[in-house]
């Protein structure tokens, strides 16, 4: 997230915890999409390809849980 924030000229929260809302992280929707695309490249899978829109994570801990379920 820090990488993408620097590249897109955004500033992410200094202290994010598990309940930080992704929309309040400092990244916009494009920034979050870039983060998820890079995770897909690095991890070799896209956990969102099997999820419906209403299952999209809202907090940082929900985002982490999506990727952990796939491991």
C-alpha positions in Angstrom: 0.0 0.0 0.0 2.9 2.3 0.8 4.4 1.6 -2.7 1.2 2.4 -4.5 0.5 5.5 -2.4 4.0 6.9 -3.3 3.5 6.1 -7.0 0.1 7.8 -7.1 0.9 10.8 -5.0 -1.5 9.7 -2.2 -0.7 9.6 1.5 -2.0 6.6 3.5 -2.8 6.7 7.1 0.3 6.5 9.4 -1.4 4.0 11.7 -3.9 1.5 10.2 -5.4 -1.1 12.4 -7.5 -4.1 11.6 -10.7 -2.1 11.7 -9.5 0.7 9.4 -11.9 1.2 6.6 -10.3 0.7 3.2 -12.0 3.9 1.9 -10.3 5.8 4.8 -6.8 4.3 4.1 -5.8 7.2 1.9 -5.9 5.3 -1.3 -8.7 5.9 -3.8 -10.5 3.1 -5.6 -7.8 3.0 -8.4 -5.1 2.8 -5.8 -6.8 -0.1 -4.1 -7.3 -1.8 -7.4 -3.5 -1.5 -8.1 -2.7 -3.0 -4.7 -5.0 -6.0 -5.4 -3.5 -6.4 -8.9 0.0 -6.5 -7.5 -1.0 -9.0 -4.9 -2.4 -11.2 -7.6 0.9 -10.9 -9.5 2.9 -11.7 -6.4 0.7 -14.4 -5.0 -0.4 -16.0 -8.2 -4.2 -15.8 -7.7 -7.1 -13.5 -7.5 -9.5 -14.3 -4.7 -12.0 -11.7 -5.9 -12.7 -13.6 -9.2 -15.0 -15.9 -7.2 -16.6 -13.3 -5.1 -19.7 -11.2 -5.6 -19.6 -7.4 -5.3 -21.4 -7.6 -2.0 -18.6 -9.6 -0.5 -15.9 -7.0 -1.2 -13.9 -6.3 2.0 -14.6 -3.0 3.8 -11.8 -3.1 6.4 -8.1 -3.9 6.4 -8.7 -7.1 8.4 -11.4 -8.2 5.9 -9.0 -7.6 3.0 -6.3 -9.7 4.8 -8.9 -12.5 5.5 -9.8 -12.7 1.8 -6.2 -13.5 1.0 -5.7 -15.8 3.9 -8.7 -18.0 3.0 -7.1 -18.7 -0.3 -3.8 -19.9 1.2 
